[in-house]
Amino acid sequence: MELETKTSSADKVNMFSDSVRSTNVTKYIYQVTLGIALQVFYALKPRMNHFYLWQMVSKWLCNMRPKDAAKSSKSDYKLVCYYANWSIYRPGHAKFTPENINPFLCTHLIYAFAGMNKNYELKPFDSYNDIQLGNYQKFTNLKTYNPKLKVMIAIGGWNEGSKRFSKLVEASSSRQTFVRSAVSFLRKHGFDGLDLDWEYPGFRDGGQDEDKQGYSKLVKELRDAFDSENVPSGKAKLLLTMAVPAGQQYIDKGFDVPALSSKKNLDFFNMLTYDYHTAHEAEINHHAPLREEPGLEDWNPNKLLNIEWSVKYYIKKGADPKKLVVGIPTYGRSYTLSDAEETEIGSPADGPGEQGEATREKGYLAYYEICQLIQEHEWELEAPYQS
């Protein structure tokens, strides 16, 4: 089973091929992350030891059949899956379209991504794909098979940058234009809500200190519009969610957590709890460790680079735990070892590993590429410190 859905770089949104964001943190963070063997990594046999690969799923996951999340009896349970619209351009078996999605697998599906024009209005990111090929409609039509399914669309993503978002939130007039556009766009194309994925307020191209306050204002104005818009028509109220970073610097500078977590604002947060480490670092590491690595000194910044720390920090900042949806990456980060005999965490690396046949990005392998490697080659399975 594969659901093209990112976790962050070019391919951050894949249920099994890239990423899953899952669950009410107070009830599910440990059992879900551990249950999916989040902390398992792989090292290739010596005959292929020029290439070191670790990833976030255990060998059994490649053959598992996931339980239908949308059939869960727990009303507060969320399994949020992102669909990457560029996956239709992948070669061969890696091509993935809305028709390939199991409508009972997730409780919420989010289409990534919509864009924003110079007038601060929502627009299709890829008109040929989204409109001409009918993939918006095919995506929202999944609700005909599962009426309980919520289908949303995300705006932003890493490639969208920060400059236009920063300009958007500066003035009331531009925010109101965006709000009106959002309501119209969502209703026109049949989406149940909007996921805001600005990466990141106060950072990157054009980011400024005022972004934090402006972003909160935008969320409040969107919520007010969503709360009143459905009354005349009797339609279900539109959902409003936000993708949020895992790192302290990004959280503190760009996100007013108590305000965003208010009952009158976001329905839930989609935490980007992955890529704490990347394949471009000088030593190998887990990109989404569940807990802190044992033995680290207090001054070591790696003490903050783990899922448990991020979740606790959001709660400390005032987030409602029931609104935290933890990101679970099932893609892998790969490295080229400096020494083929040194395969432990922290060993030196000379850069990212070889690219996958389908994703074609060095240092990155999608779920299905990892499964193929496991099936075609003999691998050694080892349990890291988080097990």
C-alpha positions as CSV (number, residue, x, y, z in Angstrom):
1,M,0.0,0.0,0.0
2,E,1.4,3.4,-0.9
3,L,-0.1,6.8,-0.5
4,E,1.9,9.7,-1.9
5,T,1.3,12.2,0.7
6,K,5.8,14.8,2.1
7,T,7.1,14.7,4.8
8,S,9.4,18.1,3.9
9,S,12.2,18.4,1.0
10,A,10.8,17.9,-2.4
11,D,9.0,14.7,-1.4
12,K,7.7,15.3,2.1
13,V,4.2,14.1,1.7
14,N,3.8,10.4,1.3
15,M,1.8,8.1,3.6
16,F,4.0,5.2,3.0
17,S,6.2,6.6,0.3
18,D,7.0,9.7,2.2
19,S,5.2,10.7,5.3
20,V,2.4,10.3,7.7
21,R,1.3,12.7,10.3
22,S,-0.6,11.0,12.9
23,T,-2.6,11.1,16.1
24,N,-3.8,12.6,19.3
25,V,-0.5,13.0,21.1
26,T,-1.8,12.3,24.6
27,K,-3.1,8.9,23.6
28,Y,-1.1,7.8,20.7
29,I,2.4,9.3,20.4
30,Y,4.2,6.4,21.9
31,Q,2.2,3.5,20.6
32,V,1.9,4.9,17.1
33,T,5.6,5.8,16.7
34,L,6.8,2.7,18.4
35,G,4.2,0.6,16.6
36,I,5.4,1.7,13.2
37,A,9.0,1.0,14.4
38,L,9.9,4.6,14.0
39,Q,13.4,4.1,15.4
40,V,14.6,1.2,13.2
41,F,17.4,1.7,10.8
42,Y,19.2,-0.4,8.1
43,A,22.8,-0.9,7.0
44,L,23.6,-2.6,3.7
45,K,25.7,-5.7,3.7
46,P,29.5,-5.2,3.2
47,R,29.3,-5.9,-0.5
48,M,27.3,-2.7,-0.8
49,N,29.0,-0.9,2.1
50,H,29.9,2.2,0.1
51,F,26.3,3.2,0.7
52,Y,24.9,3.6,4.2
53,L,21.1,3.8,4.5
54,W,19.0,4.3,7.5
55,Q,15.3,4.7,7.6
56,M,12.3,5.0,9.8
57,V,10.4,1.8,9.2
58,S,11.2,-1.8,10.1
59,K,11.3,-4.6,7.6
60,W,7.9,-5.9,8.5
61,L,6.3,-2.6,7.6
62,C,7.0,-3.2,3.9
63,N,4.6,-6.2,4.0
64,M,2.0,-4.9,6.5
65,R,-1.6,-4.1,5.7
66,P,-2.6,-1.0,7.7
67,K,-5.9,-1.0,9.6
68,D,-8.5,1.3,8.1
69,A,-8.0,4.4,10.2
70,A,-11.2,6.0,9.0
71,K,-13.2,3.2,10.5
72,S,-11.8,3.9,14.0
73,S,-14.4,4.1,16.7
74,K,-12.4,6.9,18.5
75,S,-13.9,10.1,17.3
76,D,-10.8,12.1,18.3
77,Y,-8.4,9.9,16.5
78,K,-6.7,11.4,13.4
79,L,-4.5,9.9,10.8
80,V,-3.6,12.7,8.5
81,C,-2.1,11.9,5.1
82,Y,-0.6,14.2,2.5
83,Y,-0.9,13.6,-1.2
84,A,1.9,15.1,-3.3
85,N,0.4,16.2,-6.6
86,W,3.7,15.9,-8.4
87,S,3.7,12.2,-7.9
88,I,1.7,11.7,-11.1
89,Y,4.9,12.6,-13.0
90,R,7.0,9.9,-11.5
91,P,8.2,7.1,-13.8
92,G,6.8,3.6,-14.0
93,H,5.4,2.0,-10.9
94,A,6.2,5.1,-8.8
95,K,3.5,7.1,-10.6
96,F,0.7,7.8,-8.1
97,T,-2.7,9.4,-8.8
98,P,-5.7,10.2,-6.6
99,E,-7.4,7.0,-7.9
100,N,-4.7,5.0,-6.2
101,I,-5.6,6.3,-2.8
102,N,-7.5,4.0,-0.4
103,P,-10.3,6.3,0.9
104,F,-10.6,4.3,4.1
105,L,-6.9,4.5,5.1
106,C,-6.8,8.0,6.6
107,T,-9.2,10.2,8.5
108,H,-8.0,13.3,6.7
109,L,-6.4,13.7,3.3
110,I,-4.5,16.8,2.4
111,Y,-3.7,17.7,-1.2
112,A,-0.3,19.4,-1.5
113,F,-0.1,22.1,-2.7
114,A,-2.1,25.1,-3.8
115,G,-0.3,28.3,-4.7
116,M,-0.9,32.0,-4.2
117,N,-0.8,34.7,-6.9
118,K,0.6,38.2,-6.6
119,N,-2.8,39.5,-5.5
120,Y,-2.8,37.1,-2.5
121,E,-5.4,34.8,-3.9
122,L,-5.3,31.0,-3.9
123,K,-4.6,29.4,-7.2
124,P,-3.9,25.9,-8.5
125,F,-0.1,25.1,-8.2
126,D,-0.2,23.1,-11.4
127,S,-3.2,23.9,-13.5
128,Y,-2.6,21.1,-16.0
129,N,-2.4,18.5,-13.2
130,D,-5.0,19.9,-10.8
131,I,-7.6,21.2,-13.2
132,Q,-7.2,19.9,-16.8
133,L,-6.5,16.3,-15.6
134,G,-9.2,16.7,-13.0
135,N,-7.1,15.7,-10.0
136,Y,-8.8,18.1,-7.7
137,Q,-12.1,16.5,-8.5
138,K,-10.7,13.0,-8.4
139,F,-9.3,13.7,-5.0
140,T,-12.5,15.2,-3.5
141,N,-14.5,12.4,-5.1
142,L,-12.9,10.0,-2.7
143,K,-15.6,11.1,-0.3
144,T,-18.2,9.3,-2.3
145,Y,-16.6,6.0,-1.2
146,N,-16.1,7.2,2.4
147,P,-18.5,10.0,3.5
148,K,-16.6,10.4,6.8
149,L,-13.3,11.2,5.1
150,K,-12.2,14.9,5.2
151,V,-10.4,16.2,2.2
152,M,-8.3,19.4,2.5
153,I,-5.7,21.3,0.5
154,A,-2.5,22.8,1.8
155,I,-1.0,26.1,0.7
156,G,2.7,26.7,0.8
157,G,5.4,24.1,1.3
158,W,9.1,24.6,1.2
159,N,9.3,25.5,-2.5
160,E,6.7,28.3,-2.1
161,G,9.2,30.2,0.1
162,S,8.4,32.9,2.7
163,K,8.5,36.3,0.9
164,R,4.9,36.3,-0.4
165,F,3.5,35.0,2.9
166,S,5.3,37.7,4.8
167,K,3.8,40.4,2.5
168,L,0.4,38.8,2.8
169,V,0.2,39.1,6.6
170,E,1.5,42.7,6.7
171,A,-1.8,44.4,5.9
172,S,-5.4,43.9,6.8
173,S,-6.4,44.4,3.1
174,S,-4.2,41.7,1.8
175,R,-5.3,39.3,4.6
176,Q,-9.0,39.9,3.8
177,T,-8.3,39.3,0.1
178,F,-6.7,36.0,1.0
179,V,-9.6,35.0,3.3
180,R,-12.3,35.7,0.7
181,S,-10.2,33.9,-1.9
182,A,-9.7,30.9,0.4
183,V,-13.4,30.4,1.1
184,S,-14.3,30.7,-2.6
185,F,-11.5,28.4,-3.7
186,L,-12.4,25.7,-1.1
187,R,-16.1,25.7,-1.9
188,K,-15.6,25.8,-5.6
189,H,-13.3,22.8,-5.7
190,G,-15.1,20.8,-2.9
191,F,-12.4,20.8,-0.2
192,D,-13.3,20.5,3.4
193,G,-10.7,22.8,4.7
194,L,-7.3,24.6,4.4
195,D,-3.9,23.6,5.8
196,L,-1.5,26.5,6.1
197,D,2.1,25.5,5.4
198,W,4.2,28.6,5.6
199,E,7.9,27.6,5.9
200,Y,8.7,29.7,7.9
201,P,7.4,32.9,9.5
202,G,10.4,35.2,10.3
203,F,12.8,33.2,8.2
204,R,14.2,32.7,4.7
205,D,13.6,35.1,1.8
206,G,11.8,38.2,3.0
207,G,10.9,36.9,6.5
208,Q,10.6,39.6,9.2
209,D,10.0,39.9,12.9
210,E,6.4,41.0,12.4
211,D,5.5,37.7,10.7
212,K,4.6,36.0,14.0
213,Q,1.9,38.5,14.9
214,G,0.7,38.8,11.3
215,Y,0.3,35.0,11.0
216,S,-1.8,34.9,14.1
217,K,-4.1,37.6,12.7
218,L,-4.5,35.8,9.5
219,V,-5.5,32.6,11.3
220,K,-8.0,34.5,13.4
221,E,-9.6,36.1,10.4
222,L,-9.7,32.8,8.5
223,R,-11.4,31.2,11.5
224,D,-14.0,34.0,11.8
225,A,-14.8,33.7,8.1
226,F,-15.0,29.9,8.2
227,D,-17.3,30.1,11.3
228,S,-19.8,32.4,9.6
229,E,-19.6,31.3,6.0
230,N,-21.4,28.0,6.4
231,V,-24.5,29.3,8.3
232,P,-26.6,30.4,5.3
233,S,-25.9,27.3,3.3
234,G,-26.0,24.8,6.1
235,K,-22.8,23.2,4.8
236,A,-20.3,21.7,7.2
237,K,-17.9,24.2,8.7
238,L,-14.5,24.5,6.9
239,L,-11.5,23.1,8.8
240,L,-8.4,25.1,9.5
241,T,-5.1,23.5,10.3
242,M,-1.4,24.4,10.2
243,A,1.9,22.6,9.5
244,V,4.3,23.7,12.2
245,P,8.1,23.2,12.7
246,A,9.8,21.0,15.2
247,G,12.8,23.3,16.0
248,Q,12.8,25.7,18.9
249,Q,14.2,28.6,16.9
250,Y,11.5,28.4,14.3
251,I,8.7,27.9,16.9
252,D,9.7,30.9,19.1
253,K,10.2,33.3,16.2
254,G,7.2,32.5,14.1
255,F,4.4,30.9,16.0
256,D,2.2,32.3,18.8
257,V,1.3,28.8,20.1
258,P,-1.3,29.8,22.7
259,A,-3.2,32.0,20.3
260,L,-3.1,29.5,17.5
261,S,-4.2,26.6,19.8
262,S,-7.2,28.5,21.0
263,K,-10.6,26.9,20.4
264,K,-11.5,29.8,18.2
265,N,-8.5,29.3,15.8
266,L,-6.9,26.1,14.5
267,D,-8.6,22.7,14.5
268,F,-5.2,21.0,14.9
269,F,-1.4,21.3,14.2
270,N,0.5,19.0,11.8
271,M,3.9,18.8,13.3
272,L,6.9,18.6,11.0
273,T,8.7,16.2,13.3
274,Y,11.3,14.9,10.8
275,D,14.5,16.0,9.1
276,Y,16.0,16.9,12.5
277,H,19.1,15.8,10.6
278,T,19.7,15.6,6.9
279,A,22.0,13.6,4.5
280,H,24.1,16.7,3.9
281,E,25.6,16.7,7.4
282,A,29.1,15.5,8.1
283,E,28.0,12.5,10.2
284,I,25.2,10.0,10.0
285,N,22.2,10.4,12.2
286,H,18.5,9.7,12.5
287,H,16.3,12.3,10.9
288,A,13.4,11.7,13.3
289,P,14.6,10.3,16.6
290,L,11.8,9.6,19.0
291,R,13.9,10.4,22.1
292,E,17.1,12.1,23.1
293,E,20.3,10.2,22.4
294,P,21.7,9.0,25.7
295,G,24.8,10.6,27.1
296,L,24.6,14.0,25.5
297,E,26.0,16.9,27.4
298,D,23.6,19.7,28.4
299,W,25.2,22.1,26.0
300,N,24.8,19.8,23.0
301,P,22.1,21.1,20.6
302,N,21.2,17.6,19.6
303,K,19.4,17.3,23.0
304,L,16.6,19.3,21.4
305,L,16.5,17.4,18.1
306,N,14.0,14.7,18.8
307,I,10.2,14.2,18.6
308,E,9.6,13.9,22.4
309,W,11.3,17.2,23.0
310,S,9.3,18.9,20.3
311,V,5.9,17.6,21.6
312,K,6.7,18.6,25.2
313,Y,7.9,22.0,24.1
314,Y,4.6,22.7,22.2
315,I,2.7,21.7,25.3
316,K,4.9,23.9,27.5
317,K,4.2,26.8,25.1
318,G,0.5,26.4,25.6
319,A,-0.6,24.0,22.8
320,D,-3.6,21.8,23.5
321,P,-2.2,18.2,23.4
322,K,-5.4,17.0,21.7
323,K,-4.5,19.3,18.8
324,L,-1.0,18.0,18.2
325,V,-0.7,15.6,15.2
326,V,2.8,14.0,15.2
327,G,4.6,13.7,11.9
328,I,5.9,10.2,11.1
329,P,8.3,10.0,8.2
330,T,8.5,6.7,6.3
331,Y,11.0,7.9,3.8
332,G,14.7,7.4,4.4
333,R,17.8,9.5,4.5
334,S,21.0,8.0,3.1
335,Y,24.7,8.7,3.4
336,T,28.0,7.9,1.7
337,L,30.3,6.7,4.4
338,S,33.8,8.1,4.8
339,D,34.9,4.7,6.1
340,A,32.9,1.6,5.0
341,E,33.7,-0.1,8.3
342,E,32.2,2.7,10.4
343,T,28.4,2.4,10.4
344,E,27.4,3.6,13.8
345,I,25.4,6.7,14.5
346,G,27.8,9.6,14.5
347,S,30.2,8.1,12.0
348,P,31.7,10.5,9.4
349,A,30.0,10.8,6.1
350,D,31.2,12.3,2.8
351,G,27.8,13.5,1.7
352,P,24.4,12.1,0.7
353,G,23.8,8.6,-0.6
354,E,22.9,7.5,-4.1
355,Q,19.5,8.7,-5.5
356,G,16.5,6.5,-5.9
357,E,15.3,5.3,-9.3
358,A,12.0,7.2,-9.0
359,T,12.6,10.1,-6.6
360,R,16.0,11.0,-8.1
361,E,17.2,13.0,-5.1
362,K,20.5,12.2,-3.5
363,G,20.3,11.3,0.2
364,Y,16.6,10.5,-0.1
365,L,14.6,7.3,-0.7
366,A,10.9,6.9,-0.7
367,Y,9.2,4.1,1.1
368,Y,8.6,2.0,-2.0
369,E,12.3,2.4,-3.0
370,I,13.4,1.2,0.4
371,C,11.0,-1.8,0.2
372,Q,12.4,-2.7,-3.2
373,L,16.0,-2.6,-1.8
374,I,14.9,-4.8,1.1
375,Q,13.3,-7.3,-1.2
376,E,16.2,-7.4,-3.8
377,H,19.2,-7.4,-1.4
378,E,20.2,-8.9,1.9
379,W,20.1,-6.4,4.7
380,E,21.1,-6.4,8.3
381,L,18.5,-5.1,10.8
382,E,19.8,-3.4,13.9
383,A,18.1,-1.8,16.8
384,P,19.3,1.7,17.8
385,Y,19.3,3.4,21.2
386,Q,15.6,4.5,21.0
387,S,14.3,0.9,20.8
